[in-house]
Structures are given as structure tokens and as C-alpha cells.
Amino acid sequence: MSNATFDPVACVTRERDAALEFIDILRREQHALHHADGSLLVSLAMEKSQQAQQLVQLADARNRWLGMLGYPQNRIGMEHGLQDCPDATDAWQKLLQLAETASQLNKINGILVAQRLRYNQQRLVALHAATHSARSPGLYGSDGQPQPFSGGRRLGEV
């Protein structure tokens, strides 16, 4: 890759636009998590993975360009690389802001996933305890014989 094949303005703008799309996916994921819409989560996870891969490819191209210029592959290197290309500076600053937004949204979504998982686990434990309480005769196994209560919490116990 030569300097002529890497257009910092076009590439940073593409990266910025890809980050905007990634944030849109994260917001849709957050909405689905808030509304317990599990049907959307699988498709959003696939979409998020594809968009993340695109962001990695764009960052790799940018980092190769910085390496060719002899700059470190980080923010400082990019600032040096853009000294000769001030038209890309605004897009770069916006990209940095978007990266921070995406990071925050991703953290929030991770917390929401963990909360939803705990809630579902608690519901499963309660259902399991209710079906295996000492007051019920138990469930029948595959051999047709009753299965005795095997422990666990009773409904309403903490």
C-alpha cells in the first residue's frame, strides 16, 4: 500500500460511518434488552459481529498506513499522520467520540444481559422448586415412577 492508495479522508470517513452503524446496532440491542425481546437478539448479535469485523478491517488499513509513515498505531500516531491531511481531522475527532459512545453502550448492554440472565435463572430456580416441593407428589420419570423431591429452594424462599 502506498500513500496514493490510502486516502485518509475517505478511509476515516468510512470508519466514522461504520462506527455510527455500530452504535445504531447497539441502541437497537439495548431496546430489545429493555423490552425482553429475545427474538431480535440473535439477529442483532450477528449484525453486531459483522459490523465489528468491518470496523476491525478499517482500523487495520489505517494502522498499516500509519506504519508505512513510521508512526505508532495509536491516537498519537494518527494525529501525526493527519498533520498533512487536515481535511480528515474532523472525521477523526468524531470517530474518537463515537468509539467512546460505543464503548459506553456496549458496557450498558453487558449489564442488561447479566441482569436478564440473573432474572431468568431466578425464575428457573423458582419453577424448579415449585415443581419439586415437598407438598407435591413429585414428577414422574421416564420409567413411569414418581421422582421424589431432590432438594432446592421452596417457592418464596430466598
N, C-alpha and C positions, 0 to 999 in steps of 0.2 A: 504494500500500500504506500503510495506516495502522498505528499501533501495535496496534490491535484485531485486524487481520488477521494479524499476525505474532506467534505465540506462542513466545517464546524457549525455554521449557521443552520444548514439543513438537518444535520445529524442531531444537534442539541434540540432543535425544534421538534424533530420526530420523537426524541426521547421524552421531551416535556409532554407532548401529546399522548404518548403511551402511558406516562405517569398519570395523566388526567383520566384515561380509560381505566387504569388500575384502581384509582380512587373511586370511580363510579361503581366498579365491581364490589369493592369493599363496603361501600354505602348500601348497595343492594343486599349484600350478605348480612350486614348489620340489621337491616329492616327485616329480613327473613328470620334472623335470630330473635329479634324482639317479638315478632308475631308467631314464633314457634312454627314456621312454615318449612318443615323439613324437606318437602318435595323440591324446593328450589336449591337447597344447599349443595346437593351433589353436582348439579349443573354449574352452579356458581363456583364450586371448588375447581372444576375442570377449566372453566373460563379464567379463573384467577391464576391457575397454574400456567396456562398458555400465555397470559399477559405478562406474568413474571418472567417467563422464558424470553419473551420478546425484549423486556427491559434489560435482561442479562446480556443478550446479544448486542443491543445498542450500547450498553456500557462497555462491553468488550471492545467494540470498534473504537469507541472514544479512548479507551485505555491504550490500545495499540497505537493510535495516533500520538498520544502523549509520550509513549515510549519511543517512538520514532523521533520525536522532537527532543528527547533526552530529559523530559520532565517526569517527576513522580506521578504515579497513577492515583491521585487523590485530589482534594479540593485545591490545594496549593498549586499542584501541577496544572490543574485546569485553569486556574487564574493566570498563571504564566502563559499557558497555551493561548488563552483568549486575548492576551495583550495585543497581538497582531490581528485580532478579529473582534473588534468591539461590537459588531452587529449581533454577535451571539451572546453577549453578556446578559442582556435582559432575559433571554430564554433560559440561560444557565441559572440565574438567580431564581427565576420562577420554578425551575426544576428542583433546586435545593429546597424551596418552600414546600413543594408538592411531595418530595421524599419525606419530609418531616410529618406532613399531614398523613401520608400513607402509613408511616410507622405508628403514629398515634391510633389511627383507625384499626390497624391490624392488632395492636395491643388490646384495644377495647373489645374487638371481636373475639379474641382469645379468651378474655374474661367472660364474655357472654357464653361462649361454648362451654367453658368449665362450669359455669353456673347451671346451664341447661343439663349438662351431664350429671352433676350432683342431684339436681331435681329429679331427673329420670331414675337415677339409682335409688333415691329415697322412695319413689313411687313403686319401683320394682320390689324393694325390700318390704314395703307395707303390703303389697299384693301377695307376696310370697308368705308373709307372716299370717295374713288373713286366711289364706287357703290351707295353712298348716297349723292353725291354732288348736289348742288342746280341746276346745269346745266342739270342734267339728270332728267327724269320724275319720277324716283324712281323705286323701285321693286314692284312686285305685291305680296300681301299677299295670304294666303290660301283661302280667300274668293273671289279672283279674282280682288280685288280692289287695285289700286296703293297705296303704302305706302309712305307717304311724308317723306322728309328729316328730320331726327331727331337730327341733330347736329353733332358734332365731328369735326375733322380736315379735311380740304380740301387737296387733293393731293398736295404735295410740301410744305405744311405748317409745321412749326416746333412746 
